[in-house]
Amino acid sequence: MAGLAAAARARELGAEPLVLEKGDRPGGSMLLSSGVIWRHRTFEGFRAECPAGDPVLQQVIVEQLDEGIEWLESLGAPVLEHETGNPRTIGKRFDTRGLTDALVRRAGQVSLRHALGPGPGTWPEGPLVLASGGFHVRLAQELALPVRGNPWSTGDGLDLALARGGATTAGLDEFYGRAMPAGIPIEEAEFVPLSQLYGQFAEVVSEDGTQRFEGEISWSETNLVQAIARWPGGRAWYRVHEDRLQERVRERTVADMIERARAAGAVVREAPPFTSVLVQATVTQTLGGIRVDSRSRVVGVENLFAAGADAGGIATGGYSSGLAAALVFARIAAEEALS
Ligand SMILES: Cc1cc2nc3c(=O)[nH]c(=O)nc-3n(C[C@H](O)[C@H](O)[C@H](O)COP(=O)(O)OP(=O)(O)OC[C@H]3O[C@@H](n4cnc5c(N)ncnc54)[C@H](O)[C@@H]3O)c2cc1C
């Protein structure tokens, strides 16, 4: 999202940007996502949800996201829904294939299988926007958890910024992720439909029964997934009473989510009136990263910008839309780089 949006905006402003893409396709995690680009309804809501995030960066998102979404629509990105379905948030759901295609058309040249790294000789001429999607692959390895995001974001942007004198934000061990059925291979196309997003309606205990989640589960369940990630095997049982099976999480019921997992071969145990599903914490995106200012400038380094998951410290302590942050700060990065 961030790389393509920055390039599209830069081209609109008259520049000739080059997008270097490590993977074999454009779109990164954006292409795999649900495509909901959203913000908290108010700045106060953002602060309450992500109390350790940078308030200056949060304010920028609240003020500029709506314009960013209009811009995407003006580029021909197809909107599937004009509401998020969550009363706390405002935003739109895009078709991610159409969104990616619209941005690629406007971004111009995208050089695939071309990784930018901190090594010598790889530093291009002119302003550079780091948009390598954070380091969820590296964090997942450290935590011995599966990746639920693009397979290429290993932290190259972060390494490059640090090698050039940049700084990091707090929360480098924090991530946004989902509970997924444990013990079965999960294809990229199943990342969204197989997510098990009903911890709030379940009793949550570790696989070996030694841990139980006692805290309040946030609506995004990000705090629950991060807790499970640190339990043995990063796994938990979600034990659901039959009275809760018809509870809804947006368009799906708890029963829908369990049946989807069962059909995929997940470990599901019946002991009426309870159904228990074995889940695994997975890592979608890191929340800490490179320290940037409100103009997407990497603090302490000339002519270097960062956007998207590379730019950390926005959702620290909670959860906010990664697509929104990427969109807003990518547009700013392009404008600032060309100013
Ligand atoms: C299943 C799923 C559902 C999601 N649902 C939502 C949602 O509904 N709403 C929301 O806001 N967010 C959602 N997200 C998160 C969202 O996709 C990310 O926040 C967003 O894509 C981050 O944008 P980005 O540009 O930082 O990273 P990405 O979109 O991942 O792009 C990073 C790109 O950098 C490339 N790259 C990595 N290293 C290098 C290198 N060294 N050189 C060159 N290129 C490199 C990668 O290959 C990738 O293409 C979801 C994610 C997933 C996986």
The ligand as an ORCA input file, in Angstrom:
! r2SCAN-3c Opt
* xyz 0 1
  C      -5.159    -11.165      5.880
  C      -4.955     -9.706      6.156
  C      -6.069     -8.886      6.400
  C      -5.874     -7.526      6.649
  N      -6.967     -6.731      6.757
  C      -6.791     -5.401      6.920
  C      -7.898     -4.508      6.900
  O      -9.042     -4.878      6.606
  N      -7.667     -3.188      7.162
  C      -6.411     -2.696      7.388
  O      -6.253     -1.509      7.611
  N      -5.328     -3.513      7.349
  C      -5.490     -4.842      7.104
  N      -4.399     -5.640      7.011
  C      -3.059     -5.034      7.192
  C      -2.631     -4.296      5.927
  O      -2.604     -5.194      4.850
  C      -1.275     -3.661      6.153
  O      -1.367     -2.788      7.255
  C      -0.781     -2.854      4.948
  O      -0.724     -3.648      3.802
  C       0.582     -2.251      5.262
  O       1.010     -1.551      4.141
  P       2.558     -1.521      3.802
  O       2.701     -0.789      2.526
  O       3.327     -1.092      4.969
  O       2.934     -3.076      3.597
  P       2.564     -4.062      2.419
  O       1.248     -3.739      1.850
  O       2.774     -5.445      2.916
  O       3.680     -3.767      1.314
  C       5.052     -3.922      1.620
  C       5.774     -4.315      0.343
  O       7.181     -4.184      0.502
  C       7.811     -5.264     -0.156
  N       9.182     -5.401      0.356
  C       9.598     -5.975      1.500
  N      10.934     -5.845      1.627
  C      11.387     -5.166      0.528
  C      12.677     -4.734      0.066
  N      13.796     -4.939      0.767
  N      12.758     -4.075     -1.117
  C      11.638     -3.862     -1.866
  N      10.390     -4.271     -1.496
  C      10.264     -4.893     -0.292
  C       6.897     -6.419      0.114
  O       7.099     -7.484     -0.790
  C       5.522     -5.767     -0.049
  O       5.054     -5.814     -1.375
  C      -4.561     -6.989      6.718
  C      -3.465     -7.799      6.443
  C      -3.664     -9.137      6.150
  C      -2.463     -9.982      5.794
*
